[in-house]
Amino acid sequence: MKVLLIGGSGFIGSHALQKFSDNKWDISVFDRSIDKGVQSKYSINFYQGDFQDRQALEEAISQGCDVLLHLVSTTTPGSSNDAPSFDVSSNLLGAISIFELCVKHHIPKIIFISSGGAVYGNPIQVPIDEEQPTNPISSYGIVKLAIEKYLEFFRHNYGLNYTVLRLSNPYGVGQNPKSGQGAVAVFANKILLGDEIVIWGNGSVIRDFIAIEDVAELIFSIANSPNSGGVFNVGSGVGSSISEIISLIKNSLGIEAKLKFLPSRAFDPPRVILNPQKVMDQFFWSPKISIQDGIDKYCKFLKSFK
């Protein structure tokens, strides 16, 4: 079996890569760069290029695969609002190029990593299931939802088989705390360095955090399953406030945190918890790593570099 990871050098991609390698898949990665040690260790077919370079994308996709995993995002919920036109031109147009090339080269299955928080906006009720209205309040969420809609367009018109994973907040070993994305990673690194943590609001904002190992397990299950297709929430089903996350990290590191509170941001819904029952039922999957165990594991990983 062959898998092509678009954006396979990133946080989610590296864990998915490990899972596919463990199960003896033929792995190709398309990205701007890749660690030479990783490429050698896993015998990866590496295609170097920018996500917005259609010719480079076609070079990778034309080689064929059983599953294409689309992981690239050039923005975050915060940064997307500062440059919506860039968000659209890079992420949406880049995704459409992928889908067109998948049709052209007869790729049988796409897995797209969407956002389980941003596409819903301010939820009507919590936990959120897939039937709730999608009313994104950030450019990031609007573009993720537009990509989902284009996947359905390509399925309806060209028979492209896709699975959308509306992911909550993944965290875990390997997450770069300097990327600016991922509350657990950013907070843990700042506490370890003695730097100030900026909290938007009073710390009561609740999010659903899921360990990256659980995400990688699900991605592989879907890739390996004939019973794929559709849109699925992927989260732990458990909410934790920002204050609770900081407390768990402090306890794990044994270090106090320096906090600075600023006014809440308009694009931050106060409470987002996903209901993952649909994906659990269809793929016989369930999240196994608790937030406490996951944070302890990440803090141990982070301390090993200090």
C-alpha positions as CSV (number, residue, x, y, z in Angstrom):
1,M,0.0,0.0,0.0
2,K,1.2,3.5,-0.9
3,V,0.5,6.7,1.0
4,L,1.4,10.3,0.0
5,L,1.6,12.9,2.8
6,I,1.2,16.4,1.6
7,G,2.9,18.3,4.4
8,G,4.4,15.2,5.9
9,S,7.3,16.9,7.7
10,G,5.0,18.7,10.1
11,F,3.8,17.7,13.6
12,I,0.8,15.6,12.5
13,G,2.5,14.3,9.4
14,S,5.6,13.0,11.3
15,H,3.4,10.9,13.6
16,A,1.3,9.6,10.7
17,L,4.5,8.8,8.9
18,Q,5.7,6.7,11.9
19,K,2.4,4.8,12.0
20,F,2.5,4.0,8.2
21,S,6.1,3.0,8.5
22,D,5.4,0.6,11.4
23,N,2.8,-1.1,9.2
24,K,5.2,-1.4,6.2
25,W,3.5,1.1,3.8
26,D,5.4,2.6,0.9
27,I,5.6,6.3,2.0
28,S,6.0,9.5,-0.1
29,V,6.2,13.0,1.4
30,F,5.7,16.3,-0.3
31,D,7.0,19.3,1.6
32,R,9.4,22.2,1.4
33,S,12.0,20.3,3.4
34,I,12.6,17.1,5.3
35,D,15.1,16.0,7.9
36,K,17.7,13.9,6.1
37,G,17.8,11.5,9.1
38,V,14.0,10.9,8.9
39,Q,14.2,10.3,5.1
40,S,17.0,7.8,5.6
41,K,15.4,6.1,8.6
42,Y,12.0,5.4,6.9
43,S,13.2,5.1,3.2
44,I,10.8,7.9,2.2
45,N,10.3,9.0,-1.4
46,F,10.7,12.8,-0.9
47,Y,9.3,15.4,-3.3
48,Q,10.5,18.9,-2.5
49,G,8.3,21.8,-3.4
50,D,5.9,24.6,-2.2
51,F,2.3,23.8,-1.7
52,Q,1.3,26.5,-4.1
53,D,3.5,25.1,-6.9
54,R,1.1,23.0,-9.0
55,Q,3.9,21.6,-11.2
56,A,5.8,20.3,-8.1
57,L,2.6,18.9,-6.7
58,E,1.8,17.0,-9.9
59,E,5.3,15.5,-9.9
60,A,4.4,13.8,-6.5
61,I,0.8,13.0,-7.2
62,S,1.4,11.6,-10.7
63,Q,3.5,8.8,-9.1
64,G,0.2,7.3,-7.7
65,C,-0.8,6.2,-4.3
66,D,-3.7,4.4,-2.5
67,V,-4.2,7.2,0.0
68,L,-3.3,10.9,-0.1
69,L,-3.2,12.7,3.2
70,H,-3.6,16.5,3.0
71,L,-2.1,18.1,6.1
72,V,-0.9,21.5,4.9
73,S,-2.1,24.8,6.4
74,T,-0.2,28.0,5.8
75,T,-2.1,29.9,8.5
76,T,-3.5,29.7,12.0
77,P,-6.9,30.9,13.3
78,G,-5.2,34.1,14.5
79,S,-2.9,34.8,11.6
80,S,-5.6,34.1,9.0
81,N,-7.6,37.1,10.1
82,D,-4.7,39.4,9.5
83,A,-4.4,38.3,5.8
84,P,-7.6,36.6,4.5
85,S,-6.6,37.0,0.9
86,F,-3.4,35.1,1.6
87,D,-5.4,32.4,3.5
88,V,-7.6,31.9,0.4
89,S,-4.9,32.1,-2.2
90,S,-2.6,29.7,-0.4
91,N,-4.9,27.2,1.3
92,L,-8.0,27.1,-0.7
93,L,-6.5,27.4,-4.2
94,G,-3.7,25.0,-3.2
95,A,-6.3,22.4,-2.0
96,I,-8.3,22.7,-5.3
97,S,-5.1,22.0,-7.2
98,I,-4.6,18.9,-5.2
99,F,-8.1,17.7,-5.9
100,E,-7.9,18.4,-9.6
101,L,-4.6,16.4,-9.8
102,C,-6.1,13.6,-7.8
103,V,-8.9,13.3,-10.3
104,K,-6.5,13.5,-13.2
105,H,-4.2,10.8,-11.8
106,H,-7.0,8.6,-10.4
107,I,-6.1,8.8,-6.7
108,P,-8.7,6.5,-4.9
109,K,-8.8,8.1,-1.5
110,I,-8.1,11.5,0.2
111,I,-8.0,12.3,3.9
112,F,-8.2,16.0,4.7
113,I,-7.4,17.4,8.1
114,S,-9.9,20.2,8.8
115,S,-10.7,22.0,12.1
116,G,-13.2,20.8,14.6
117,G,-13.3,24.2,16.4
118,A,-13.0,26.8,13.6
119,V,-15.6,25.5,11.2
120,Y,-18.4,25.6,13.8
121,G,-17.7,29.1,15.1
122,N,-19.8,29.7,18.3
123,P,-21.6,26.4,18.8
124,I,-25.3,26.2,19.6
125,Q,-24.7,23.4,22.0
126,V,-21.8,21.4,23.5
127,P,-20.6,18.8,22.8
128,I,-20.7,19.5,19.1
129,D,-21.8,16.8,16.7
130,E,-21.5,16.9,12.9
131,E,-25.1,18.0,12.4
132,Q,-24.6,21.4,14.1
133,P,-24.5,24.5,11.9
134,T,-21.1,25.6,10.5
135,N,-20.8,29.3,11.1
136,P,-17.0,30.0,11.2
137,I,-15.9,33.4,12.7
138,S,-12.3,33.3,11.5
139,S,-10.9,33.2,8.0
140,Y,-9.1,30.0,8.9
141,G,-12.5,28.3,9.6
142,I,-14.1,29.8,6.5
143,V,-11.3,28.4,4.3
144,K,-11.3,25.0,6.0
145,L,-15.1,24.7,5.4
146,A,-14.7,25.9,1.8
147,I,-12.1,23.1,1.3
148,E,-14.6,20.6,2.7
149,K,-17.3,21.9,0.3
150,Y,-14.9,21.6,-2.7
151,L,-14.2,18.0,-1.7
152,E,-17.9,17.3,-1.9
153,F,-18.0,19.1,-5.2
154,F,-15.3,16.8,-6.6
155,R,-17.0,13.7,-5.1
156,H,-20.3,14.7,-6.7
157,N,-18.9,15.6,-10.1
158,Y,-15.9,13.3,-10.4
159,G,-16.3,10.5,-7.9
160,L,-13.4,11.6,-5.7
161,N,-13.5,9.6,-2.4
162,Y,-12.7,11.7,0.6
163,T,-12.7,11.6,4.4
164,V,-12.7,14.9,6.4
165,L,-11.4,14.9,9.9
166,R,-12.5,17.9,11.9
167,L,-9.7,17.8,14.4
168,S,-9.9,19.4,17.8
169,N,-6.5,20.5,19.4
170,P,-3.8,17.9,18.9
171,Y,-0.7,18.0,21.1
172,G,2.2,15.8,22.0
173,V,5.8,14.8,21.5
174,G,7.4,16.5,18.6
175,Q,5.2,19.6,18.6
176,N,7.3,22.7,18.1
177,P,6.5,25.2,20.9
178,K,8.0,28.0,18.8
179,S,5.5,27.6,16.0
180,G,2.9,29.7,17.9
181,Q,0.2,27.0,17.5
182,G,-0.7,24.5,20.2
183,A,-1.6,25.7,23.6
184,V,0.0,22.8,25.5
185,A,3.3,23.2,23.7
186,V,3.5,27.0,23.9
187,F,2.5,27.2,27.5
188,A,4.8,24.4,28.6
189,N,7.8,26.0,26.9
190,K,7.1,29.4,28.3
191,I,6.8,28.0,31.9
192,L,10.0,26.1,31.5
193,L,11.8,29.2,30.3
194,G,10.3,31.4,32.9
195,D,8.6,33.5,30.2
196,E,5.2,35.2,30.5
197,I,2.1,33.5,29.2
198,V,-0.5,35.8,27.6
199,I,-4.0,34.7,28.2
200,W,-6.8,36.2,26.1
201,G,-9.7,36.6,28.6
202,N,-9.8,35.2,32.1
203,G,-8.6,31.6,31.4
204,S,-12.1,30.2,31.3
205,V,-12.1,29.4,27.6
206,I,-12.6,25.6,27.2
207,R,-11.2,23.5,24.4
208,D,-11.0,19.8,23.5
209,F,-7.4,18.5,23.5
210,I,-6.4,15.2,21.9
211,A,-3.1,13.3,22.0
212,I,-1.3,13.1,18.7
213,E,-0.8,9.3,19.1
214,D,-4.6,8.9,19.1
215,V,-4.9,11.0,16.0
216,A,-2.2,9.0,14.1
217,E,-4.0,5.8,15.1
218,L,-7.2,7.0,13.6
219,I,-5.6,8.3,10.4
220,F,-4.1,4.9,9.8
221,S,-7.4,3.1,10.6
222,I,-9.2,5.2,8.0
223,A,-6.4,4.8,5.4
224,N,-6.6,1.1,5.9
225,S,-10.4,0.8,5.9
226,P,-12.7,0.2,3.0
227,N,-15.5,1.8,5.1
228,S,-14.3,5.4,4.6
229,G,-15.9,8.6,3.3
230,G,-17.7,11.4,5.1
231,V,-17.1,14.2,7.6
232,F,-16.1,13.3,11.2
233,N,-15.3,15.1,14.4
234,V,-12.1,14.0,16.0
235,G,-11.6,14.9,19.7
236,S,-11.4,13.5,23.2
237,G,-15.0,14.5,24.0
238,V,-13.7,16.1,27.2
239,G,-13.2,19.9,27.7
240,S,-10.4,21.6,29.6
241,S,-10.1,25.3,30.4
242,I,-7.0,27.2,29.6
243,S,-6.5,27.7,33.4
244,E,-6.8,23.9,33.9
245,I,-4.2,23.2,31.2
246,I,-1.7,25.7,32.7
247,S,-2.3,24.1,36.1
248,L,-1.6,20.6,34.8
249,I,1.6,21.8,33.1
250,K,2.8,23.6,36.2
251,N,2.3,20.5,38.3
252,S,4.1,18.3,35.7
253,L,7.1,20.6,35.4
254,G,7.1,21.7,39.1
255,I,7.5,25.3,38.1
256,E,5.2,28.3,38.6
257,A,3.8,30.2,35.7
258,K,3.9,34.0,34.9
259,L,0.5,35.0,33.5
260,K,-0.6,38.1,31.8
261,F,-4.3,38.6,31.1
262,L,-5.6,40.6,28.1
263,P,-9.1,41.2,26.8
264,S,-10.7,38.2,25.0
265,R,-10.6,38.0,21.2
266,A,-13.8,38.1,19.1
267,F,-12.8,34.9,17.1
268,D,-12.4,32.7,20.2
269,P,-15.6,30.8,21.0
270,P,-15.9,30.4,24.8
271,R,-16.5,26.6,24.8
272,V,-15.7,24.0,22.1
273,I,-15.9,20.3,22.9
274,L,-16.4,17.8,20.1
275,N,-18.6,14.8,20.1
276,P,-16.5,12.0,18.4
277,Q,-19.1,9.3,18.6
278,K,-19.6,9.1,14.8
279,V,-16.0,8.4,14.1
280,M,-15.7,6.0,17.0
281,D,-18.6,4.0,15.8
282,Q,-17.5,3.8,12.1
283,F,-13.8,3.0,12.6
284,F,-13.9,1.2,16.0
285,W,-11.6,3.9,17.4
286,S,-11.5,5.7,20.7
287,P,-9.0,8.2,22.3
288,K,-6.9,6.4,24.9
289,I,-4.5,9.0,26.3
290,S,-5.9,11.2,29.1
291,I,-5.0,14.9,29.2
292,Q,-2.9,14.4,32.3
293,D,-0.9,11.5,30.9
294,G,-0.5,13.4,27.6
295,I,0.8,16.6,29.2
296,D,3.2,14.6,31.5
297,K,4.6,12.9,28.4
298,Y,5.0,16.2,26.5
299,C,6.7,17.9,29.5
300,K,9.2,15.1,29.8
301,F,9.9,15.4,26.1
302,L,10.4,19.2,26.3
303,K,12.7,18.9,29.4
304,S,14.9,16.5,27.5
305,F,16.0,19.4,25.3
306,K,16.8,21.8,28.1
